[in-house]
Amino acid sequence: MAKPSKLEHVTKVVDPQELYGVITQASSQNPAEVHASSKRVEELLNYFGTFDGLHEIAATRSVPLPVRKQSIIQFKNKALNHWRSRKLLSDEQRVRIRSRCMTFFDEEDDTIVECNEVIVAKIARQDYPTHWPSLLADIMDVIRANLEVFCGSPNDNPRSTLALRRGLALLNSVLKEFSGVKLPAGVKTMIIDQLHEEMFAYYSKLSSMISALVPLALSDQRTADNLIVAHFIYKCLVKMALWFWPRLSQPDSGYAKLEPWLFQSSTGQLKILSELRINLVLALRASGTSDRLTLLSIDRLTRHVRVFGKFFRRLQQLKPDKFVQLPTGNEIVLYYWDRVVQATNGPPELIQDAPTAVFPVRFLLQAMVLFKENLSKWTPFRKGGPKTETSIDCLWDLWSCADESRLALSQEFVEDAVRLLVTRFIPLNLADLEGWMSDPEEWVNVEDKENDQWEYELRPCGERVLMTLSSQYKVYVTPLLETTFKQIIAQPTVDSASVIQKEALYPIIKRRIAWLIGKWISDMCSPANDPNVWEILIHLLRDRGPGTDSVVRLTAATALRECVDTVQFDIDVFAPYLPTAVTELVKLMGEADTMEAKQRLAKSLNVVIECAGPRHGLGTAAGEEWLFKAQLLVVVTSLVSVSFSHHNTSDAHVLQAMKEHSSLNAKVAINLDEDALNLWLAAVRNSSSLGYAGGPGLIDLVPLAVSLLSDNLDLLGKIVSIVESYLFVDAPAILQSFSQPLMNAFVKALTGQAIMTNQKDILVCLQFLTQLAPATLWGQAMHFAGLFSHIVNLLNHDESSSILLTECIYLLARIALADRQMFLQLVSATAETANLPEAKIWEAVLDHWWRQFDHMSEPRHRKLAALGIASLVSTGRPEVLDRLPNEIFNLWTDVFFEVKESRSLAENEDAGPLTLHWDLDQVPQSYYADSETTVEFDRRKMFLDNDPVRTTQLTNYVAAALQEAERNCGGIHIFNQYINKTDPTLLKQLQNELQT
């Protein structure tokens, strides 16, 4: 039996001199000293005062730099997760640390400054504005003072400029952190009101200086400083703009007045800076200038231009319809496209993936992505679409139109764009073709990886733009592509390169057809219900004649998977092609040489089988190729799911697969673990029983599940899902045979290194367990394993996550509802084991029952808390009844107000079903745990329908609990001693609810 730790312990206080010595040793260049100090450093991090001491060392300039860096890194990595801990930090220390954070503005070491930025941002996330109201004002004071020096004198002041850069970078980090957190109501608006006008004025002043740059000025330090300061100011403005962008269209938001100061001015500023940068780089290329400061200035200007593209792209992603309606939305996108045209009309060397290129690749990618995403708004074929067309040449005269979002592109513009894409960005070069022919499988692997990152590679991005153009303007694009193809065929070959390209033309086109069909249908441009789609893909999949090769077949296999794995997939249309598809995929797996190709093909086969239902055929062997076996396990999982859902299938196949898997050596198990567990989970979820008639059954694998639950942290989430599914099939049978080892395994996982998500999963699983089996099967095991004691320890631990604490209360409520006497026994036994009075256990439980109530957002959980505490009230325990006049009555009245329910009476006066006015018969999707296509879904649905939270009327349950408490506490006179302490208004409100 695991002996629980005591609930109370004293935290040691750090010795500052020892801390300094240990950190000095840890920052040594001597590996032996570093190794010797590492264990002590970890120990000291659990001492009170260590975090304050580390931060003080980092802020002390007289301390050697390596020691300061080691200190602030340790603080950043450890202190932020324990910032609210009363055990490790006092309020006074937190005040000192926040104050010290504001002393790093003139720090010269970048590592220390970057750590400080993270520290301030993370602390601000928790403390602003309540505990750190002066944060932004303090930062702005530094920025304001040093900006005045910076702008007021043409001479360089390195120290002031450094402080200005540090202040702006810190402000940017804080605003970025705030972007990902929900601040109290009105705080973000307050920040915008405080900062935006002043910051925009600073940026306007600096941008006017930058706009006047000439090539000779690039070698001045002041130019580089101007650029980086303006860059940081604009990034801060962007953060604030993105806050109010989603709410800009709300009439009462108050943000409409802010639209011109950033969106419209950003359009004009980008055009100025982009043209300036192009001209400057061309001038530098002509002069051959390449000194350090010049290159630094160009790099900073390039980064600054690129941040405009990131800003516009983010606006487009968040609100695409609103973006195109901006007064300058279409203008900016077509300006970007015009730069693509300009780049492709120049020499190829102007386009490079470098900040000093005339047209950097990343800039062109931004332009193409913005253009692609706006294309759906620029089509004459859209329902309710525009009547007018335009071309880029006449575009600039149209911005005064009443409805610019209804822009359509002319045939000339579309055809020019298509020609540009198919001649400059999409064609394979000679190196591509040589790689295709020398190693086709590797070529496909690389190509697929690039396609997954299409926003970061020119050719895949160009392909997506062409695909969108083809979809939106097919009347223009289709005949043009046909004409272009005929022209290429008719061209004579004049050298060996053109011969190679022409010979590869047919396979290239066939591959492109397969690729385009896959992307077209997977992107929902067309439904997968046309037999011609399957005819083409099956032909490309099995064709082994002239004009094709393995690249075409591998691409067709991927395209087949993409088309099948869509919402609009129609199995009836695909059914005639299924046997051939399976046969050809299996044949290709046998022919493939590399593991990546085999796995990709097995993935396609898996999707086909999974989506196509029971009509399948599979016959292949993986030999000793374990990575391939792993993917085939996924295929077998689909087969198991299909067969279970259509007819009864013996568990023997699954048992055999799992036994083979569990006997593999460690190296093989690493490759197969997750896929084997998926197979196991599918089998349990689709099984109607665990098997008991002397033959093999899934219950035979429970010891393996218990063992993995104890020891396999890497796949703990999946293992918990398997155990949970076992419980839904037959929890009493599982607990009769494995109650104690299962509880021991739960405790080992909870007290080990499991991540919070896995710990939450275990607590949810335990909640199900207490409902699916009687307390006599789990109560004693829960105590002997130390599980109840661990829950109480979590409640007493300052650093426990509120998410875990809330799940602990749900579990305690379930135990109380299932068997209140078992709850009392667990409290008594835990107190005895920990050598503590029972009152201490009750104090921890009841304190957090009330504290975590505010963290419960769903009505079903709040009702569960109310039912659970009512069950404990009914026991008449004085520790519980002491809380009755305040916490418990308040909790009940809150839930009564939120959870309205009634029970109708049938003609025979028996109680009818409970009507839940608070419930829409929906629970979060996570409740079903992705079991929708399995037998387990029905089990979970039935279990939910019979949950006491949904079947028990709260008012009746509370009234009965109060009556029982009156009897159990010693009678009406003693009970009234508790009731009489209640506020009369609250008591009256409660009585009214109970009488309703």
N, C-alpha and C positions, 0 to 999 in steps of 0.2 A: 504494500500500500504506500502510495506517495504521501509523505507527510507535508501538509501545507505550511508555508512560511507564516510567521506571525504577522498580524495586521499592522502592528505599530513598530517602527524602528527609527533610530536616530541617525540623521545624515551628518557625516563628518564635515568639519570645516577645514578648508585648504590652508596650508602654510604658504604665504606668498613667496618666501625665500626658496622653499623646496620647489614650488611651481616654476619659478624663474630658472632654477638649476636644471630641472627636468626638461623644460622647453629649450634651453640652451644646448643641452645634450642632444635633444631630438633634431636640432637644426645643424648639427655637426656634419662635417664632410667625411667623418670616419664612420663607415658602415657599422662597425662593432658598437660604437656609442649609440647610434640611432636605434639599433636592434635592442640594446640593453634598456633604453628609455621607453620603448614603445608600450610595453605592458603597463608601466607606471603612469604614463600619460593617460591611457584608457581608464585607469583607476581614478586618477585625479579628476577626470571629467564628470565623475559622479559625486564630487565633493561640493558643498556649499561654498560659493565665492570664487570658484575656479573661472567661470565665464567672465566675471568682472575683472579678475586678475589678468586673464589673457588679453582682454581688450585694453587694459591699462598699459600692459607691456607693448602692445602694438602701437599705441598712441604716443609712446615716449620716444622722442627723436634721438636721445642719447644712447639708446639700446642699439646694439649691432643690427644691421639690416636683416641678415638671415634669421635672427631670433624674432624680430618684429613680424617678418613674413610668416614664419611658422606659427606664431601666436594668432595672427588674424585669420589664417587659413583654418586652424583648429576651431576658432570661434565661429567662423562662417559655417563650417561643416557640422558642428555639434550644437551650438547654442541656440540657433534659430528654431530647431525642433522642440526646444524646451523653454522657449521664451516666457511662457506663462507659468512655469513651474515654481511653486512657492518653496519647494524643497531645495532648489539650486540657485534661485535668485530672489532677492528682496526687492520691494518697490524702490527703495533708495538706490540700489545697484542699477536697476533699470533706468532710473532718471540719470545717473552718472554716465551710463553707456550711451544713451541717446544724446547727451550733451557732448560726449567725446566724438561721436560720429560727425559732428559739425566742425572738427578740427583738422580734417584731412584735405581741405581745399588746396593747400599749397604743397601737398605731398608730391614728391618727385617720382617715387617708385610706382610704376603702373600696376604691379600685382596687388600691392596694398590698396590702391585706389579702387581697382576693380572689385576686390573683396568688399570694400566699404560700400560700394554702390549696391551690391547684392544685399548686404546686411541692412542698410537703411531702407531699401525697398521692401524687404521681407518684414522688418519691424513695423514699417509704416502700414503695411497691409493689415496688421493686427491692432496697431495703436492709434492710427489717425482716424478721425480727429479727436477722439475722446481723451487719449492719454498723451498725445503729441500734437496739440493744436497749432503750435508755432512752426511746425516742420517746413511747410512751403514758404512761409514768410521769411524764415531764417535763410533758406536757400536763395530766395529772390533778393534778399538784402545783399548777399555776396555777389550775385549776378549783376545787380543794378550798380553797385559801387564799382565793380571792375569793368563793366561796359562803358561807364562814363569815362574812365581812364583810357580804355581801349579806343573809343571813338573820338575822344577829345584831343588826342595827340597822335601825330603821324609817326612819332618815334616809338621804337619797340620797348616795351616794359615786360620782359619775360616772366617775372614773378606774378604780375597782375594778370597777364594773359593765361598763365597756367591755372591760376585760381578761377578765372572765368570759364576755361574749358572744363575744369573739374566740376564747377557748379552746374553748368549746363548738362554735362553727362549725368550727374546725379539726379537732376530734375527729370531728365528723360527716363532714367531707370525707374524712378518713383511713379511717373505717369504710366509707363509701360506695365508696371506691376498692378496699378489701379485698374488698368484695362481689363484684367482678368478676374476681378473680384467685384462683388456687388456691395457697394458702399451704402451707408445710410441714406435715406431719401434726401435728395437735394444737394448732397455733398459734391457730386461731379459738376452740377450746375454752378455751385458756388466757386469751384476751382476754375471753371471756364470764365466766369465773370471776373474773377480776380486777375487772371493771367493773360487772356487772349489778346486784349487790346495792346497791352504793354509789349508782349512778345512779338506781336505782329508789327508794331512800330519799329522795334529793334531790327527785325528781319528786313523790313522795307528799306531802312537806312543802309544796312550792309549790302543788300542785293543791288542797290544803285551803284555802289562802289564796284561790285563784281561785274556788273554789266558793262562797265567802262574799261575792262581789262584789255591790255595789248600784249603781244608776245613778250616784249622785253620785261614786263612787270612780273611774269611768271617766276622769275628767278629771285624775287624778293621774298624774304621771310614773312613780311606783312601780308602778302597776297595769300600765302598758305594759311596764315592765321585767320584772315578774313573768311576764307572758304570753310574752314573747320568750325568756326564759331557760327557762321550763318547756317551751316549744315545741321548743327545740334539744335539751334533755335527752331528751324523748320521741322525737325523731327518731333519736337515738343508740340508744335502747332498741329501736326498731323495726328498725334495721339488724341488730342482734345477734339479734333474734327471728327475722328472716327467714333468718339463717344456719342456725339449728338446726331451723327448721320442717320442712323435708323429711325430717329424720332423727328427728323427734319420736316416730314410731311404732316405731322400732327398739328392741327391749327392752333392749339393752345399750348404748344410746347415752348414758345418763346425763342426758338432757335432760328426761325426763318430769317431774322435780321442778320444772322451770322453767316449766311450762305455766301454773300459777295466777298467777304473779307478773306476767304481762303480758296473756295472752289474756283471762282472766276479769275482771281488774281493768280492762282497757281497755273492756270492754263497759259496766261500771258507770260508768266515768268519762265515756265518750261520752254516755251518757244524761243524766248530770248537766250536762255542759258544753253539750250541745245545747239542753236545756230552759232553762238559764240564759241562753244567748245569745238565744233566741227572746224570752224575757221582757224582757231588757235592751233589745233593739232595739224591741220594742213600746212600752216605757216611754219611750225616747228619741224615737220618732215622736210620741208623745202630748205630750211636753214641748217638742219642737222644738229640742232641744239638738244643736249640730253644731260644737263647737269642735275645734281641731286634735287635741288629746290624746285627746278622746273618740273621734273618728273613727279615730285610730291604734290605740287599745285595741280597738275593735270589729273593725278589720281584722285585728289579730293574733289575736284570739279566733276569728274566722271561719277564718283559716288553720289555727289549731290544731285546730279541730273537723274541718276537711277532711282533715288528715293521718291522723285515725282511719279515715276512709273509704278513703283510699289504702292504708292498712295492711291493712284487712280485705279489700279487693279483691285485693291482691297475694297474701294467704294463699289466697284462693279460687282464683286463677289457678294457683298452684303446686301445690296439692293440694285439688281440689274435694271429693273424697270425705272427706278428713280434716277439711276446714273444716266440713262439715255435721255431723260427728260431735263437734265441740267442744261442751262442756257449754253454752256460750252462743252457739253458731253460729246456730241458728235464731232465737234470741231477738233477736240484733242485727239480722239481716236484716229481721225483721218489725217491729222498732222503726223501722228506716229507712222501711219501707213505710207505717207508720202516720203518719210525718211527711209523706209524699206525700199521703196522704188528708187530713191536716189542712190542708196547703197548698191543695189544690184545693177544700176546703170554705169557704175564706176569700175575700176580695176578690181579683181578679186582680192588683192592684198589690202584693200581698205577695210575688209571685214576680218577681224581677228578676235580671239577671246583674250583680250588684254585691255587694261584701262587706257593705254596710250594709242589704241586703234582709233581710226577716224570713225568707224562704226563698230563699237564693241558688240560681241555676240549677245551679251545679256541685254543690251539696249534693244537690239532687233527682236529678241525673243519677247520682251515686254510689249513691243509694238504689235507683233503678230498675235499674241494672246489677247490683247485688248481688242484688236480688230475682229478676231474670231468670235469672241463672246458678244460683240455688238451686231454681228451679221444677222442674227435671228430677228432683230428689230428693223433691219433694212431690206425688206423683201416686198415686192409688189404682190406676192401670192399669199401673204398672211391674211387671215380673216379680218376684215375691217381695216386692211392695210392701206398704204398711201396710194395716191393716184399719180404722183409726180416721180420722175426719175432724175438722177443727177450724176455727174461725173466729177472727178476730183478737180478738174480744171475750172468748172463753174461753181464748185462747192462754196467758195468763200463769199459768194454774193447772196447766199440763201439763209444766213443766220437770223435775218429779221422775220422769217416766216413765223406764222402763229404756232405751228405744230412741228417743231424740228424733229421730234422723235419719230415722225412718220416718213423719214427719209428713205428713199429706195435708190439703189445703185443702177446706173445705166448699163446697157448691154456692153458698151465699149469698155466701161470701167471693169466689169466682171471679167471680160475676155482678157484684158490686159493683166489683171491680177492672176488669172489662171496661167497665162503664158509665163509670167514671172515665176510662179511657184514650180511649174513643171520643167522649166529650163535652168533655174538657178539653185533651188533648194532641195527638190525632191530627187533628181537623178542620182544614181549610184556612180561614184567615180571609179577609176581603174583599180585603186586599192581595195575598194569595197567588192568589186567583181572578183578580184584575185582571191580574197578571203572567202567569198561565196563558194568558189570552185574548189579551193584547196581543203577547206574544212567546213562543209555546209552546216553541220549540227552546231558547231561553235558560233558560226555566223548568225544562226537563228537565235541562239541563246543571248548573244550580245544585242541583237536587234530588239528582242522582246524586252530586255532590261531598259533599253533606251526609250522604247515606246511607253513603258510605265512611267518614265520621267519626261514626258513629251514637252512639258513647259520649259525644259532646260536644255533641249537639243534642237538645232535648227531644222534638220530634216524631218524628225517626227512632228515637230510643231507645224512645219509647212504642210505635212500630210493632213493634219487635223484641220488646218485652214481650208485646204482644197476640198476635204470631205464636207465641211460645212457649206462652202460655196456651192458644191454639187447638189447638196440637199435643198438649199434655199433658192438657187437659180438654175435648176436642172435644164430648163428650156434653153438657156444660153450655154451651159457648160458641156452637156452631153455631145452636141454636134461638134463643138470645138475640139474636144478630146479625140473624137473619131477622126476629124480632119488632121489633127496633129500627128496621130499615130500613122496615118497613111503617108504623110510627108516624111516621117522618119524612115519608114520602110523603103521609100523610093530613093532615099539619099545614097549615093555611091560610097563605098568604103575606100579610104585613101591611105590608111596606115594600119599597123597591127592593133593599136588601141581601138580604132573604130571597128575592126573586124571582131575583136573580143566583145565589144559592146553590142554589136548587131547579133552575134551568135547567142548572146545572153538575153536578147530582147524578149523572146517568147516566154522563157521561164520567169523573167522579171514581171511581165504583164500578168502571167497566171498567178504568180505569188501576190501581186498587187490586187488582183481580183478577189482572191481568198481573203486577204487582209482587209480590204475595203468592205466586203460583205460582213465580216465579223464585227468590225467597228461600227458599221452603219446600223446593224440590228441591235448590238449591245448598247449603243447610245440612244436607242429607242427612236431612231429616225424612221424605221419601218418595222412592222410586226413580222415575227417569224412564222407566218402562216401561208407562205407562197411555195408550192412544190418546186418551182424553178430554183429557189435558193438551195434546197436540198439536192436537187439534180446537179447543180454546178459544184457544190462542195464535195459531194460523194465522188463525182467524176475526177476532180482535182486530187482527192484523197487516194484513189486507186490507180490513177493513170501512170503508167510506166513506159509510155511510148516516147517518140522524139518530141523535143520542145518542152520537156519537164524534167524535174529532178527532185531530190529529197527535200530541198528547201521549200519547194512548192507543196509537197505532201505534209511536211511538218507545219507549215503555215495554215494549210487547210484543216489540219487536226485542231489547231488552236481556235480557228474561226468557227469550227463546228461546235466546240465547247461554248464559245461566246454566244452563238445563236441559240443553242439549246437552253442555256442558263439565263433566260429572260422571262419576265412576267407574262408576256403574251405568247409564250411557246405553246403550240398546239400539238399534242402527242398524236392525235388522229392523222394529221397531215404528215407527220414525221414517221409514223409506224412502218410504212413500206420500206423505208431506207434504214431502219434500225439494224437488221441482221448484217447488212453490208458494212454499216458504220462500225459495229463492234468487231467484225472480222478484220477489217482493214486496220483499225487501231491496234488490235492485238498483233497483227502482222508487222506493223511498223515498230512496235515495241521490240519484237524479236530482231528486227533489222538494225535498230539503233545501236550505236557504239558507246555513247557517253551516258552517264547516269542522269545528267540534267535532261537530256532528250527523253530518256525512258520515263522519268518522273513526270515530265510535261505530258507525255502521251497517256500515262496512267491517270493523270488528273482529268484529261479529256474523257477517257473511258469512264471514270468514276461519275462525272457529271451526266454523261449520256445515260448510264444505268440508273442513276438516282432520279433523273427527271422523267425517264421513259417508263418507269414502272417495272412490272415483273417480266416483260417481254425482252429477255436478254440472253446472251450467250457469252461465255468466257472460258478460255482454256489456254493457260500459259504457265510457265515456271520461271521463278526468279533466280534459281540456283543459289549461289553464295553471295549475290549482290545485295547487300543489306539495305542500302538506300532505296533500291528498286522495290525490295520487299516491303519497306515502310509505306511506299505509295500504294502498293497493291493491297495492303491492309485497309487503306481507305476505300478501295474498290470493294473489298469483301464486306466492309461496314455497310456500304450502300446495298449490297446484295442481301445482307442480313435484315436490314430495315425493310426492304421491299418484300422479302419472303415472309417475315413475321406479320406484316400488315395485310397480307393477302391469304395466307393459309398457315396452319400450325406447322412449325419446323422444330426438329429436335435441337436441344441445346448442345448436343454432342460436338457439332462443328465449332461452336464458339469455345467450348471447354478445351478442345484439342488445340485450337489456335492460341489460347491464353496459356496453356501448359507449355506449349513449344516456346512461346515468348518468354515465360518466366524462367525457363531453363537456359536461355541464351547467356553468353558471357556478357560482361559489363559493357564492352565496346558496342556490341550489337544492340543491347538494351537501350543505350543512349539514342540510337537511330530509330528504334521501333516503339519506345514507350508511349508517346502521345497517341500514335495511330492505333496501337493495341488497346489503349484505354478507351478510345472512341468506339472501337468495335465492341468492347465489353459494355460500355454505357448503352449503345444501341440495342444490344441483346437484352439487357435488364429492362430497359424502358419498353420494349415490345413484348416482353414475356408476361404471361398470365399467371404463372406460378414459378416457384424456385426449384421444384422437383424433389419428391420425397419417397418415391416408391422403390428405393433400393438401387435405381439406376443413376446415371450421371445427371447432375442438375446444377443450376447456377449457384445454389447455396454452397456447393463445394469450393467455390472461389472466394467466399467471405473471408477466410483466414488470410488470403493474399491481400484482399482489400484492407484489412485491419493492419497488416504489416506495412503496406505502402502508406497508409494514413499516418503511421508513426514516423516513417523514415524518409519519405520522398517529398522534400520541400518543393522541388522544381515543378512537380505536376500535382501539387496538393489540391488546387482548385478542381481539377478533373476528378481526382480520387474522391473528394467530398461529394461531388455530383453522383458518382457511382454508389456510394454508401447511401445517400439520400434516396436514390431510385430503388435500391434494395428495400429500404424501409417502407416506401410506398407500395411495393409488391406484397410484403408480409412482414411487418415490423415485429409482431409477437414471435414468429419463428426465429428471426434473427437474434432477438434479445434472449430467448430461452437458451440458445446455444452459445452466444458470443457476447453477452451483456458486459461482463467485466473487462475482457480484452478490448472491446470497442470503446468503452469509457476511458480506459487507460490510454488508448491511442488518441482519442480526442484531446485529453489533457496534455499529452506529450506534444501534440501539434500546436496547441494554444500557448503553451509555455516555452516553446522553442523560438525559432527565428522566422516563423510564418509572417508574411506580410499582412497588413490590416485587412485587405480584401478577403484573403483566405480565412482569417479569424472570424470575420463577419459571416462568411459562408458556413463555417462550423457552427456558430451560434444559431443561425437560421435552421440548419439541419437538426440541431438539438431541440429547437422549438417544435419541429414536425414530429420528432421522436416522442416527445412527451404527450402528444395528441394521438399518435398512432398505436400506442401500446399502453397497458395499465401501469400505474406507478410501481406496482410490486415487481415488475420486470426491470425497472431502471433505477429506482430510488436508492437501493443499497449500493449498487455498483457506482452510482454517481458520487456517493459519499466516499467509498473506499478508494476511488480513483483521485479524490481531491478536487473534483470538478466544481462542486458548490463552493468550496473554500476558495478556489481560484476566481470564481465570479465575484465573491465578496472582496477578495484582494484587488481585483480590477476596480471595483467601486471606490476603494480607499486610496487608489493610486492617483496622485495629482495629474500625471501626464497621460492618463488614459484618454483615448480619442472619444469625443462625444458620440461618434457613430457607434463605436463598440459598446459604450455605456448604455446607449439607448437599446441596442440589441440585447444586452444583459437584462434590462428591465422587461423586455418582451418575454425573454425566457423565464424569468422569475414569475411573471404574470401567468404564463402557461402552466408552470408547475403548480401555482396556487389554484388555478382553475381546475387542473386535473385532479389534484388530491391535496387539500389544505393540511391534512394531518401529516402527510409526507413532507410538506414544506416545513412544518414545525419540527419534525424529527431531524431534518437536514440542518436547520438552524441550531438545534441543541447539540447535535453531533459535531458540527463545525466548531462551535464554541468550546466544546470539551477538547477537541483535537488541538486547537490553537491556544488552549489554556487562557481563555478570555471569558468574561461574563456574556451571557446571551444578549444583554442590552447593547453591547458593542456591535454585534452582528446586526441586530435590528436597526441600530442607528445608521449603519452604512447603507443598508437596503432601503430604508424609508427616506433617508436624505436624498438619495439619487432617484428614487421613484418620483419625487416631486421635482427635482432639478431637471431631469431628462424629459419631463412631460412637455416642456416648451420646445423640445427638439422633435416632437412627434407631429408630423404634418398631416398624415392621412387619417381620416375619421376612424377607420377600422383599428388603427393602432391606438388612438386615443381612447376608443371604447374598450379595447383590450386592457389598457392600463386601469381604466375605471372598474372593470369587472374583476381584475386581479386583486386590486386593493380592497374591493368589497369582500372578496373571498377571505382575505386576511382579517378584515374587520370582524367577520362572522366568528372568528376563533375566540374573540374576547380578550386577546392578549393586551395587557396594559400598555406595552410599548407602541402598539398600533392605535389603540383608542386615545392615547395622548395626542396623536396627530389629527384626530377626528374634527375638532372644532375649527381648525384653520386649513391645513393643507388638503386633507381628504375631502372636506365639504366643498372647498373651492374647486378642487379637481372635478368632483362630480357635477357641480353646477355648470362648469365650463362645458363638460361633455354633454350634459342634458341640453344645453343651448344649441350645441353644434349638431348633435345626433338626434334627429327627430324620427320616431318610429311608432308604429301602432299595430295592434293585433285585432283583426276582425273576428266576430263570433259567428259560428255556423248555426244552423237551425237547432242542432242538438245541444247548443250552449258550450260545446267543446271549443277550445281555443283553436282558431284558424292560423294560417301561416302569418309570420311576422312581416309587416310591410316596412321596408327600410327606406325612409324618405331621404336619407343621407347617402344612399348608395345607388350607383347606376349600373350595378351588376358588372363592374369592371374593376380589375386590380391591375397594378403595373405589369407590363409584359414580363418583367424579371421573375414574377411569381411562377410562371410556367416553365422557366429555365430552358427555353428552346425545345420543349417537348411537344410542340403543336402537331407534328406529323407522326406521333407515336401513340401507343396504347396508354402510356403514362399520362398523357394530356387529360383523358377522361377520368383517370384516377384522381388527378389534382383538382379537376373541376368538381367532382363529386365530394371530395374532401373539403373544398372551399364552401360548397353549398351547405355542408353540415357543420361548419365551424360554429362553435357557441357564440362567437362575436356576431354572427349573422342570424342565429336562431334564437338567441336569448334576449328578451326585452330588458333593457338596462334598468329601467325604473323599478320593475318588479323584482329584479335580482337584488338591487340595492336595498329595497324595502325589506325583503326577506333576510338579507345579511344583517341589517340593523336589529331586527327582531331576534335573530339567533345570537348576536353579540350581547344583547340585553340578558338573555338566559345564561350565556357562558361566562359573563363577567361577574355574576353574583346577584343579579336582580336589578329591578328598575331603579332603586335608590342609588346604587353604585353607578349604574349606567348614566343616570341624570347628572352625576358629578362631572362627567365629561361633556355632556350635551349643554349644560348650563354655561360653559365657557364660550359658547358660540355667539358671534355677533347676531343680535336679533333679526336684522335685515337679511343676513345670509341664511339664518335658520328658516325664516319665513319663505324665502325663495326656494329653499330645498323642499320644504313641506308642500308647497304648491306644485312643484314638479312631480313629486312622488304621488300626489293625489290626482294628477291629470289622467 
